[in-house]
Amino acid sequence: MAVQYDSDSNSFSTIFDGLIAKISPVKKEIKEFFELANAKGIPLDKWSKASDDVFDKLCKQFKVTDSELKNFLRTWDGSGDILEAFTAHMKQSTESMTLFQRGAKAAGTAIKTVGAAVASMAITWAISEVISIISELTRKGIDRRRNC
């Protein structure tokens, strides 16, 4: 198919994605934030102890906008590798969904899968139409030269 929906990563992929390396499940911006914090020696384990105002100012200063990252920074105790701890936090938060949330996510996944199939069919149709138009124009050009 030209377009496919991947429910594990909650993303769409195209026929060209095979040429691009697989993307980590942790967003690039979050990885870059952790690398920046490590390079500058920012004590992220102390963020959880900060007041709400200080925490919000730190988030604005370091451009932290992801809500899952904010939740993680509020609860992280500073033990272990921060990237591994964040990945575990993300896994735990998705596993602790209620039955209704799982059902809603499954319905959303089904809708996105159908949408990807429709998009794939549309792309395939468009490509075939372009090929058909090109062949028709070529045939007409050849016929016109023969009749001259």
C-alpha positions as CSV (number, residue, x, y, z in Angstrom):
1,M,0.0,0.0,0.0
2,A,1.1,3.6,-0.6
3,V,0.0,4.7,2.9
4,Q,-0.3,2.5,6.1
5,Y,-1.2,3.3,9.7
6,D,1.0,1.9,12.5
7,S,-0.9,1.7,15.7
8,D,2.2,1.0,17.8
9,S,3.7,4.4,16.9
10,N,0.4,6.1,16.2
11,S,1.7,7.3,12.9
12,F,1.2,6.9,9.2
13,S,3.9,5.6,6.9
14,T,4.3,5.9,3.1
15,I,6.1,3.9,0.5
16,F,9.0,6.2,0.9
17,D,9.6,5.6,4.7
18,G,11.6,2.5,3.9
19,L,14.3,4.8,2.7
20,I,14.3,6.7,6.0
21,A,15.7,5.2,9.2
22,K,13.3,4.1,11.8
23,I,12.4,6.9,14.3
24,S,12.8,6.2,18.0
25,P,9.6,5.9,20.0
26,V,10.8,8.9,22.2
27,K,10.2,12.1,20.3
28,K,13.3,13.8,18.9
29,E,12.6,17.1,20.8
30,I,12.5,15.2,24.1
31,K,15.8,13.4,23.4
32,E,17.4,16.7,22.5
33,F,16.0,18.2,25.7
34,F,17.6,15.4,27.8
35,E,20.9,15.8,25.9
36,L,20.9,19.6,26.4
37,A,20.1,19.2,30.1
38,N,22.9,16.7,30.5
39,A,25.4,18.9,28.6
40,K,24.5,22.0,30.6
41,G,24.4,20.1,33.9
42,I,20.7,21.0,34.5
43,P,19.6,19.1,37.6
44,L,16.3,17.6,36.3
45,D,15.8,15.6,39.5
46,K,15.2,18.8,41.4
47,W,12.4,19.9,39.1
48,S,10.0,17.6,40.9
49,K,10.6,19.5,44.1
50,A,10.1,22.9,42.6
51,S,6.9,24.9,43.2
52,D,4.3,25.2,40.4
53,D,5.5,28.7,39.4
54,V,9.2,27.7,39.4
55,F,8.3,24.5,37.4
56,D,6.3,26.5,34.8
57,K,9.2,29.0,34.5
58,L,11.7,26.2,34.0
59,C,9.5,24.6,31.4
60,K,9.1,27.9,29.5
61,Q,12.9,28.7,29.8
62,F,13.8,25.3,28.3
63,K,10.9,25.1,25.9
64,V,9.3,22.0,27.5
65,T,5.8,21.8,26.0
66,D,5.1,18.0,25.9
67,S,2.6,17.2,28.7
68,E,3.9,13.6,29.2
69,L,7.4,15.0,29.7
70,K,6.1,17.6,32.2
71,N,4.3,14.8,34.1
72,F,7.5,12.7,34.1
73,L,9.6,15.6,35.3
74,R,7.1,16.2,38.1
75,T,7.6,12.6,39.4
76,W,11.1,11.6,38.5
77,D,13.3,10.9,41.5
78,G,16.6,11.2,39.7
79,S,17.5,7.5,39.8
80,G,18.9,5.8,36.8
81,D,19.2,6.9,33.2
82,I,16.6,9.6,32.5
83,L,15.9,8.5,28.9
84,E,15.2,4.9,30.1
85,A,13.1,6.2,33.0
86,F,11.1,8.3,30.6
87,T,10.6,5.4,28.3
88,A,9.4,3.2,31.2
89,H,7.1,6.1,32.3
90,M,5.5,6.3,28.9
91,K,5.1,2.5,28.8
92,Q,3.5,2.5,32.2
93,S,1.1,5.4,31.4
94,T,-0.1,3.6,28.3
95,E,-0.6,0.3,30.1
96,S,-2.6,1.8,32.9
97,M,-5.5,2.9,30.6
98,T,-9.0,2.0,31.5
99,L,-11.2,-0.3,29.5
100,F,-13.0,2.6,28.0
101,Q,-9.8,4.3,27.0
102,R,-8.5,1.1,25.4
103,G,-11.8,0.8,23.5
104,A,-11.6,4.4,22.4
105,K,-8.0,4.0,21.3
106,A,-8.9,0.8,19.4
107,A,-11.7,2.7,17.6
108,G,-9.4,5.5,16.8
109,T,-6.9,3.0,15.4
110,A,-9.5,1.4,13.3
111,I,-10.6,4.8,11.9
112,K,-7.0,5.7,11.1
113,T,-6.4,2.4,9.5
114,V,-9.4,2.8,7.2
115,G,-8.3,6.4,6.5
116,A,-4.8,5.1,5.5
117,A,-6.4,2.5,3.2
118,V,-8.6,5.1,1.5
119,A,-5.5,7.4,1.2
120,S,-3.5,4.5,-0.3
121,M,-6.3,3.8,-2.8
122,A,-6.5,7.5,-3.8
123,I,-2.7,7.7,-4.3
124,T,-2.8,4.5,-6.4
125,W,-5.7,5.8,-8.5
126,A,-4.0,9.2,-9.0
127,I,-0.8,7.5,-10.2
128,S,-2.8,5.3,-12.6
129,E,-4.6,8.3,-13.9
130,V,-1.4,10.2,-14.5
131,I,0.0,7.2,-16.4
132,S,-3.2,6.9,-18.4
133,I,-3.2,10.6,-19.4
134,I,0.5,10.4,-20.4
135,S,-0.1,7.3,-22.5
136,E,-3.2,8.9,-24.1
137,L,-1.3,12.1,-25.0
138,T,1.6,10.0,-26.4
139,R,-0.9,8.0,-28.5
140,K,-2.5,11.2,-29.8
141,G,0.9,12.6,-30.6
142,I,1.9,9.6,-32.5
143,D,-1.4,9.5,-34.4
144,R,-1.1,13.2,-35.3
145,R,2.4,12.6,-36.7
146,R,1.2,9.7,-38.8
147,N,-1.6,11.8,-40.3
148,C,0.6,14.6,-41.3
